[in-house]
Amino acid sequence: MPLARSTGSRPSARRDGLLAFVALGGALAVLLLLADVALPVLMASGLLGLAVLGAVVRSTVRRRGEPYGPADRVTVGRSVLVALVAALLPVGLAPLLAQDAARPVDAWCWAVFAVGLPAWLLDGIDGWVARRTGSATRAGARFDQEVDAVLLLLLSVAVASRIGLPEAWWVVVIGALRYLFLLGLRVRPPWRRELPPSSYRRVVAGIQGGVLLGALVPLIPVALAVTATVVALALLLVSFGRDVRWLERNARGLS
């Protein structure tokens, strides 16, 4: 029966995916008109944004076993904003890579902040919708986590560029830790077990996006942005360290 529900919900996923591409296309058209950068940079922006959204939509359309529900629809809508953040990255990074500037301009930082803030705030809405409608699924939770991870990686790259690349490469560790952990699962198969609930993990994960968004605001001094980001990274490393320690202890049968 769940499989039938999943199959029946596939047209809704396709429809929402098409609407998401239309919305992103409109946003990219505005970016094309407003951004004063070379055409290759704009092409890279468009391709990156479409690639991020394409991966999101593909995961919903190809889902098996669990239905596509109202909460997933919210996450797909949020992914349009995440894809737009991705599209903005080449616009800000191009002058840095060409060594035409030491840091991105304030207008770009404000743009990433303006798009990233609602994408981060909407993170709690999809979970609320899932609980409210009784449509929570494990696939939907994983879907939400992956969209969160992509947003965090993009914001960490943006903050690193504002603080100053290449010296601020360490900021990207905030966004890369999730993917490093997934790589660790391939090296250590015993880690592939469900972690126990942790308030510390939830709180630390929740503040990462807020700290990175705050560090992007041009009104915040760079020194303060660096301090806040260092603290956020330290908390995140402790969180991952706790989880890895628990997984290792269980893998060795110590607890």
BELQUIGI-V716257 format. One record per run of one state. SS is the DSSP state (H for helix, E for strand, - for the rest). FROM is the first residue (numbers start at 1). LEN is the number of residues. If there is no record, write none. Layout:
# BELQUIGI-V716257
SS|FROM|LEN  SS|FROM|LEN
This chain:
# BELQUIGI-V716257
-|1|1  H|2|33  -|35|4  H|39|23  -|62|8  H|70|28  -|98|8  H|106|16  -|122|1  H|123|11  -|134|4  H|138|26  -|164|3  H|167|21  -|188|1  H|189|3  -|192|7  H|199|18  -|217|5  H|222|30  -|252|4
